Amino acid sequence: MFGLPLAFSAPLLLTAFLALPLLWYVLRVVPPKPRAVAFPPTRLLFEIKPKEESAARTPWWLTALRMALAALVILAAAGPIWNPPAANPGADGPLLLVIDQGWPAAGQWEARMAAAGALIDAAATTGRGVALIPTGDVPRDATLLTPDAARDRLRSLAPVPYAPARADAFALAARMQAAEPRAGLVFLSDGVDMGADADLATALAPLKAATARIVSGGVAPPLALAGPENGADALTVKVLRPAGGPPRAGRVEAKDMRGLTLADAPFTLPEGASATEARFVMPVEIRNEIARLDIIGAHAAGAVQLIDKSWRRRTVGIVSGTSTDTGQPLLAPTYYLTRALAPYADLRVAETGSAIENINRFLEQRVPVLLLPDVGTIPPATRARLAKFVNDGGVLVRFAGPRLANAQDDLLPVKLRRGGRVLGGSLSWETPQPLGALTPEGPFRDMKVPTDVTVNRQVLAEPDATLGDHTWAALADGTPLVTGTRIGKGALVLFHVTADTSWSNLPLSGAFVDMLRRVIALSDAPPALDASPADAARAADRPDVASLAPARVLDGFGAFQPAGPTARAIPADFTGRASADHPPGFYGPPDGLVAVNALLPADAPRAIDFTTLGLKAEPLQESAPRDLVGPLLIAAMALLLLDALAVLLLAGGLSRFGGRRATAAALLALAALGAAALPQTARAGDDTFALQATGQTRFAYVVTGNPEVDDISRAGLSGLAAFVSQRTALQAGEAMGIDLAKDELAFFPFIYWPILPDAPVPPPAVLAKLDAYMKQGGTVIFDTRDAIAASDVPGAPLTPAAAKLREILSGLDIPELAPVPRDHVLTKAFYLLKDFPGRFTGGTTWVEALPPADDTDRPARAGDGVSPVIITSNDLAGAWAVTATGEPMLPLTPGEPRQREIAFRAGANMAMYVLTGNYKADQVHVPALLERLGQ
């Protein structure tokens, strides 16, 4: 209405506005104001005016006030709704609700679910059936559901971490529309085309029906990451969006394999631009530790780029066996090798000294890749060190030449021919030989065979039964050009031509660069695996290549989770994008993880142009519909009160409140307004705090003064209270923040204290108060929240939070502490637990040490009282913290699905432990009781 998101449930009542002019005319006249006249009657007769008076006019502001009051009543009666849901198409038939479930929808998933819920509510009011068709998990046969069942199904949906094809979903919708022509179709689209549908127009053809409606996009299009490049001075990654728009800025965060943040880099998308870059300028050693890049605040799988070891920038040592020719440096083998590898690796070229000395020096520096162009005979001691270097994971690449052809060396992937027609270990042809084939077993299998490479001379390999297995590239006549083999964790490679142009033009071609890149990438590749029968069946497309099982995968929101039953293994040479069978994540063993991402380097998301389909996409509503009847009636009541006061003023009714009475009345009114304005939850003294703390069982946390930490503590304990109330008989109230120096502590069963490294140590009086609380049965949970940074190595330095905790505990009289044993009551207070995770899982939970175990086989042990101290570093409140809608506030590390559930269970055990004590230790009598009951 008038360009506003406003609608009315009874719009015909708005015709009452036509009566407002008549109301204006009626309200213009009021009786004259009465006058107070004193006796005697004579004076009254003298003051009587002989002329006739007309009635007094109503002041214009009072008339306007009453007109506004009438207008508000009319608007309220018409049933106004702000941000109303649009009418569903096909009002006489069922509703077909197609929901985009790909990662582009994850950033606005809550708004998308709210819009779908509003559509289902609208269908419920007209008694229509609903069919939910998500594009990521298309059912075989979509049946009509009741609105209640559709809501339950809607709550179970979640975004998938890939861009699904929409063809199957719309084919199912078309079949349902053919069966029920009156059905209306609504498509909740993310508005992004990732190329999953070969023909998007054909896939969306059912939307051309007259009963179709599209709800697409939102305020900001989704952002994505693609194409990381570890360059010479920085790691860059592309930041993409589907279409141009207003300027947009943000930051990309780099994390290592443990989830620790290494750095963040800004990016800015100019107006109208759809791509930009984020640059991480830092030492190559730190860049090589990056395993994950995230757009901060994006919360989508497409906004994550996983980086495996193949993206690392390697250090390559080059030792040439040729003589240095200062007059022609551009013809040396080192020139061609440095030009080919400089953009992709950090090169160390041995300029001076003997080749053997330089090899030993690079081995001492632990260089992962060594290139030896025409290095001939290698002494046995150095050869043994090189063999160990390769076996431990290094890559040794050798190039042919006159020295290698004449050398007696067995540090080669194949045995070379000597003597006979191969004079001096090399062969020459009258006609140069072109490159023939790249074997599928080698690292060059995904390369195209170049047509511009020719070879004039080469060193030949001795033909034997294993030569074909070791040949990675061959010439047209079948003789090998590149041979290689995996030894231990490393690789040994031989180019049968020189690294310069004297034997071949290979160093001048782009194939030379691609070959070298793939060869040096072998330094981080895992050794060949023997695929299990199950994995071999999963990798049926490439039965000759080992398969890698999924280790950790991403969900639609970009968080790590364990691989589900539908995730299939990938071939070891997998280079595709994520899909339903291969969700984005890490695959393979821990020492050779392979990353699969939602976007490939060449991908570019595009906005869907629905105008080509003859349809107009409506914007996604960011907020739910809101009924304005209540606010309008409240405003009308306020105007009615003002009208009454105005009439009382004009009639002289306020004249009695003169002088001191008027002042007192004004002060009384101000006091009443002030009392009404005060928040009801404000503390009006110790009694109010005591009543609030004891009205319900409440969990308390120490207010640290850090707003972020305090908000997480409050949300975490409130989330734990809700969890305990759902699972146990305890009905806990909202958490309360306390000041250790001012507030009474005895009201709370336990106090959660997050330790801040920069927080001051409480004064001795406060520590004495806390000590008395613990001795009277209270428990304090100290949480340093640094499980990731802490070290389990004995004698390792303490983290800042742990050092601060030790300083605090030095002023308290606490008992001897020990890690929670397996038979402690805390592990069995309500749930059976083995550990007590929070946001992190690696920290140790400490409690009061138990007495030595006796010979009695008890299911649980404890002393006579509850441990006054529980110490953890797992950030319990961070795992418990939830929003007002019940959604988790913070991600977990490592982020397994059951980690948050186990964290809540650990909190429930702690709550039951401090509230009920060690009654579970009496379970020693359970066998006897069961035996008696059995009799």
C-alpha positions, 0 to 999 in steps of 0.5 A: 500500500503506497509502496509500504509493506502494509496490508489489511485483513478487512480493507472495506472498513477503510471506507469509514474515512469518508465520514471524517469530514462530517465528524469534523463539522460535528466536533467544531461546537461545544457548550460555552464554558460555565462561569463562577459568579459571587453573590449578591444577586444585584451584582449578577443582574448588573453583569448580565449582557443584554446581547445574545451569545453564540456557542464557543468554537472547539479549538482546532488542535482538539478537533485534530486530536479527535480526528486522529483518534477516529482515524486510529480506530478505523485503521485498527478495525481494518486489521492492518498487517505490516510486512504481509505475506504475499498471496499464494498462487493457485488458491484453490489447489495444494501448495507446491513449495520448492526450496533452494537448499544449496550453500548460497541459501545458508547465509539467509537460512533463518529468513528463508525458513520464516518465509516458508513458514509464513507460506505454510501458515497462509495455506493452513488458513484456507485448508490447502495441502502442502508439498515440500520439495527441497532441491538438495534432497529431492524426494522420490514422490512428494506427497501432500502434507498437512500444514502441521506435518509440513512445518515439522518437515520444514524444521528438519531441513538444512542447507547442503554444502554444494550447489544442487541441480534443480532439474529433479526438483522441478521435474517432480513439481511438474508431475504434481502440477500435471496431476493437480492443475489447480496447484500453485507453485512457489519457488524460494530461490537463492537467486544464484546459478552455479552451473549445476544445471546444464540448461537452467532454462529447461530446468526452470521451465515449470515456473512459466505456468500462470500459477507460479511465484518466485521469492528470490534473493535478499538484502545482500547476495552471498559471498564465495571464495575460490582460486587460492594462489600461494604466490611468491610474496603472498597467498591470494584468494578470490572473493566472488558475488553473483552480481554487481551491487553497492560497495561491500567490504569484509575480511577473510580469516586464515586458520590452521588444521587445529582451527587456530586463526593465523591471520586475516586479510581485508577485501573490498568489492567496488560498486558494480564489481563481482570479484576481488582478492584478499591477500595474506602477506606473511612468511611462507612458513606460516602460509604453508600452515593455512588449512582453511580460509573463511569469509568472516560472518558469511556462514556458508560452505561456499565462503570456505576454501580448504587448502591441502598440502598441494597448495603449499609453496615448497622450497626447492633446491637446485644443484647443477652438475654443469660447469658455470658459464658466466658468458652465457648464463641464459643458456644454463639449466638453472635459468630454465628451471628458475623461470619455470618454478619461480611463480610456484616455489621458493628457489634456492640455487647453489651458485658456488661450491661443488655439487656434492657440498651443495647437496649435503648443505640442502639436506641439512636445511631439510629442503623438501625437493631437490633438482639435480640437472646433469649431476653425475657420480654421487659418492656413496655417503651422499647417495645414502643420505639422498636415499634416506631423504627420499624415503622420508618424504623428499622428492629427488628430480634428476635431469639427463646430460653428458655427466649422468649418461657416463656415470655409474649411478643407481639412484635412478627410477629405472636402469639406464642402458650403456654401451652398444648402439647407445654411444655414451649413454645417449641416442641421437636421431636424424628426425626429432621425436615428438611426445607420444603419451602421458600414462594415466598412472603418473602425475601428468595424467590430467595434462593434454599431450603437447604437440610442440615438444620434440626431442633430439637426444635422450638417455635410454632405459633398460627394457624390463618388466617394470619399465612400463610401470615407471614410465610417466611420459613417453615419446612417439616411438615408445621410449620413456621421456620421464620416469619415476617411482615412489620410494617410502614417503617420497619420490624419485624422478628422472627426466631423460633429457637435459634441463636446457635446450641442448637435447630438447625444446621441452624447457621452452614449452608450457608443458615443462612448467606443468610437469615440474609443478606436478612433480614437486607437489609429490613432496606432500602427496601420500604414498600409494594406498591399497584400496579396500574392497569397499573403497574400490567399489565406491571409486568404481569410476577409476578402479585403477586409482586408490580411493580416499575415504572422507575424514571431515566434511563441511555442512551447509553453514561451513562448519566441520562435521564427521562424514555421514553415511552418504559421503563416498570416497574419492579417487586419489586423483580427484579434482572435481567440485563438491557434490552430494556424493563428495561433500566439501571437506578433507579426504584421506589419511591424516598425513595426506589429506586431500581438500574438496571445495564447493567452488573450483578456481574457475567457478564464478557464481552468476545471478539468475535472470528470471525475466527471461522466463517471463516471471518477476522475482519478489524479494525475500522478506527479512522479517515476519508479518506483524499485526498492528492492531494492538499498537494502534489501539494503544495509541488510540487509548493514549489519544483518548486520555489526552482528549479527556484531559483537554476537555477537563482543562477547557471546562475549568475542572483543573482550577481547583488544583491551584497553587500548592495543590497543582505543584503536589499533583504534578510531582505525584504524576512525575513520580508515578511516571518515573516508577512505571518507567523503571525496569522491573528487573532492576535491583532495588536493594539487597531484598530485591536481589535476594528475592530474585535469586531465591525465587527459582534455582538459578545458576550464577556466573562472575561478571568479568567486565568484558561484555563479550565474555559476560554475554557468552556466560549468561547465554551459556548458563541460560542455555544449560538451565533450559537443557536441564529443565527439559531433561530433568525435574529441575526447573532452573531460572535464567542465569544471574551475573554476580559481583563477588565483592557485593552480592551474596553467594550462598543463594547459588548451587554453583558459580561459573567463573571464566578466567581472563588473563588481564583481569585483576586478582580479587582482593583478599577480602573477596577471596575469603568470602569465596573461600567461605562459600566453598567451605559451606558447600558451594562449588566454583567452576573455573574455566580458563577457555584455553584448551587449544593453546594449552600444552600437555607436555610436562614442564611446558609454560602455562598459558596466560589464563592458566597463570592467572588462575594459579595466582587466584588459587594461591589465595584460596584454601582448596583441597588436593586436585586430580583429573576426574577419574572414570569412577567419579560420581561426576561421570554418573550423576545423570548421564554416563560420561567419559569426558567433559567437552565444551567448545574444545575437547582437549582440556582436562577437568580437575576436581577434588582428589578422591581417597584411594580406592578400596577393594569394594567394587563400587560403581562410583566413588567420592568423599562425603561432600561435593568437590568445591572446585571444578577446573576446566579449559574447554570453554563450557559456556561457549558450548552451552551458549544459545540465542533467543531462538535456540540456535548455537552462538559459537562454533565448536572445535573440532565441531563434531555433531555430538560434541555440543550434546555431550557438552550439555550433558556434562553441564547437566551432570555438574548441575546434578552433582552440586545439587544432589551430592554423591548419592550415586556412590550408594549404588553399591547396594543396587546388586543386593536390591535387585537380587531381593526384588528378583526373589 
